[in-house]
Amino acid sequence: MAEFAMFVFKQGWACLFGGLMLLAIFVTRAIWSPDWPIQRYDALFAFALLTQAAFLIFRLETPAEARVILLFHLTGTAMELFKVNAGSWVYPEPGFFKLYGVPLFSGFMYASVGSYMARVIRIFDMRFAPYPPFAVTVILAVAIYVNFFTHHFLPDIRLVLFAATILIFGRTRIWFRPGRWYWMPLPLAAFLTSLFLWLAENIGTLTGTWIYAGQSVLDHVSFAKIGSWYLLLYVSFVTVTIAARDAIRGDAPARLEDGSQMAKPATPPDEINSASAVYVSRKRH
């Protein structure tokens, strides 16, 4: 129970940026008046800027993490510009800091996903093993990102991309420790995370902050968006691994401590490697 409580606490701490953004969206929707001199979207943009600055000042993110998160911010904003103008969704409220119909705070929503990934890897001391060739993961991430654009004009290959995530990452385990070491298959972790992102999207649409095409404010977000977020998480993950290369280096653990299965205590990779080295040394003597 203590480890579960620590797991929940660390997860909440890791997604602090995203949680603050969702809280700001909810609170501003509840209190904002159209008569106020600043528009709600502009207030959210200012809040996001101040929050990002605070994360750097108080060292909640490292400079290396911030640079990678900025990259995901830019790629997310580019997608927003394309998708909004393609009619996929709309931001219905006015704002000064809007670019071709896209409020600039929206890029921080993507950045919050990158922030969560960078922080959760560090907070849980995560290891990813066995990890596929880095170049292959980059190709997959690029293919996923490009398909979000090209499926408007060309056949949608997301089913192929779903299969590719399993083929490439199916053997990869995420090792993490709220106290002791545990592991979970990476594709399963991506799917569970996509469920939480889908719930977060419902907060955005229920508050009217953005609305999908053909959706009313009271409608829930299409379940198909879970699949979209599942794929987009791989883009975010591969981007973040640029700053977390140590987490993806190393061999898969040789064995589990007690024969336990997924999400059970297991011997951490370092201890396994050390034990193997001692065993080999004894055999030689």
N, C-alpha and C positions, 0 to 999 in steps of 0.2 A: 504494500500500500504506500509506503514511504517513497519507493522508487517511482511508482505511478504518479504520485503527487509532484515529485521532482520533474518527471517527464512533462507533465502538463504545464508546470511553471516555466520550464525552459522553452517549451514550444511557444507559449504566450510571449515570453521575452524575445524570442527570435522574430516573431511576427509583429513586433511593437510598431514599426513604421506603418504597416498595412492596417493594423488595428486603430491607430490614431487617425489615419485617413478616413476609415469607415465611420469612426466616431464623429469626425468633423462633418462628413456628409450628412449623417443622421441629425446632428444637432443644428447645423445651419438650415436644414430643411424645416425643422420644427420651429425655429425662432425667426427666420429671415423675413423681412418685409420689403416689397418692391419699392417702397418709398425711401429706403436707405440710400445714402450717396454712393455706396459701393455695391457692385453686383455680387451675388452669391458665388458664382464661378471664380471671380477675381479674388474673393476672400479665401476660397479653397486653394487657389494658386499661391497666395501669400503665405497661407498656413503651411503648405507643402514645402516652400522654400525655407521658411524658418525651421521647420522640423528637420529638414535635411542638414541645414547648418548646425543645428543643435547636435545631431548625431555625430558630426565630424568634430565639433568643439569638445564634446564630452566623450569622444573616442568610442562611441557605440558602433562605429564602422571604421575600418582602417582606410587610409588613403588608397591602397591598392583595390580594396573592395569597392570604394566609392567610384573609382575610375571605371571598373567593370559594370557597376550598376548604371553609371551614366551612359555607357554603350547600350545597355538594354533599354534605358529611358529613350534614347534616340531611335532605336529600332521600333520600339512600341509607338512612339509618336508618329513615325512614318506610316505604320500600319493604320493608326487612327485616321490620319489624313486621307489615306486611300479608302478605307472602309466607310467612313462617313460620307465621302463624296460619291461612293458607289451605292449608297442607300442602305447599307447593312444596319446601321443604327444612327441615332440623331441625338444631339444635345439641345434640348428645346429652349433653354433659358438664354437670355442675353449675357454678354460679357465683353469687357474691353480687351482682355488678354485671350482672344480667340483667333485662330489661324484657319481660314477656310472652313469655318464651322466647328473647329475642334478647340475646346478650351485647353489652355496649356497645362492645367493641373492634371489632365488625363495621363500625360506621360509619367507622372509620379505614381499612378496606379500600377503601371508596369514595373516601374523602379521598385515599388514596394515588394513585388514578387522576387525580384533580384536581391533586394535587401534581406528578405526572409531566408533565401537560399544561402547567401553568403554567411549570414549570422548563425543559421542553424548548423551548418557544417562546422563552424568554429566552436559554438557553444557545446555541441554534443561530441566534439572531437571525432567527427565522422571519417570513416575510411570506406572506399569503394573498391571491392575486389571480388573476383577478378575483373579488371577494367578493360574494355575493348580498346583497340588502337585509337589514339586521340584523333588522328586524321579522319578515321571513319565516323567518329561521333560528330565532328565538325561538318562533314558532308551531309549527315543525317539532319543536323540542325538547320543547315542552309536549305536543304530540300523542303523541310517542314515550313520554314519561313516563307520561301518563295511560293509554295502551294497556296498559302493564305491569300496571295495576290492572283496567281494564275488561274485558280479554279473559277474565277469570274469569266474567263475567256476560253480556257482549255478544260479537258476532263479533270475532275477532282480525283486525286490519287491518294486521298487520306487513308483509305483501306490498306493500300500498299504501305503507307507510312506507319500505320498502326502495327502491321506485321513486322516492319523493319525495326521498330522499337523493341519488340519481343525478341527478334532474331539477334539483334546487336547487344541488348542489355539483359536478356533473359537470365543469364548466369550471374549477373552482377548483384552482389549483396551490399546493402548499406549497413555498415557496422557503426553502432552508436552507443553511447553510454550515459544514461541518466544517473547511474551509480555503477552497476556492473555493465558488462558488455552484452548487447543484444544485436540481432541482425534481422533484416527484412529484405525481400527481393525488391530491387529498384523499381521495376514496373508497377508493383503493387503500391509502393510508396507514392509514385507519381499519380496513380489512380485515386488514392485516398486524398491526396492534396488537391486534385482537381475537383473533388466533391466539395471541399471547403471553399474553393474559389468560386464554384457555382453558387453556393449559399451567399457568399459575399456579393456576387453580381446581383442577386435578388434584392439586396439592400439598396444597391445603386438604382435599380429600376423601380422598386417600390417607392423610393423617395423622388422619382422623376428626374434624377440627375442625368441619366441617359435612358433611352428607350429603343428597343430593337424594332425593326420593320415589322409591321403587322401585330405589334404587341401593345396592349393597353397597360396603364400603370399598375393595375391590380393583377395582371397575369404574371405567372411565374416565368422565369427564363427557361427557354427550351432546354430539355435534357440533352439535346445534341451539343450544347455548349460545353458539357462535361468533356466530351471527346475533343473539342477544340482546345480546351485548357490543358487536357492531358498531353496533347502534342506540343502546345506552346511551352509547357514546362520543360520539355527537353531542350528547346531553344534557350530558355533561361538557364537551365542547369549547365549546358555546355559552355555558355558564355561565362558563368560564374566560375567554372573550373579553371579558367585562365588565371584567376587570382588564387585558386586553391589547388595548385598542382600536387602538393604533398598528399592531399587526401586521395588522389587517384593513382598514386604510385604504390607498388608493393604487390606481393603475391596473395592469392586467396588463402585463408586460414586452412591449415592441414586437417584439422578435426575440431569437433565441438567438445567442450569440456565434459559433458555428461550425456552425450547422445541426444540432446534436446533439439527441438525443431525451431521453426520460424518464431521470432520474437521471444526467444528464451535466453537466459543467461548463457554466455559462451566465452570461451577463452579468447582474450583479445589478440589481434594479430601479432603484436610485439612479443607477448609472452609465448605464443606458439613458435615464433621464429627462434626465440632464445632457447626454448626447450629443445627444439630440433637441433640447434647448434651444439648444445651440451651432449645430446644423444650421439651425434656424429663423432664428437670429440672422444667420447668414451669408447665407441666402437673401434676407432683407430688405435687406441691404446690397449 
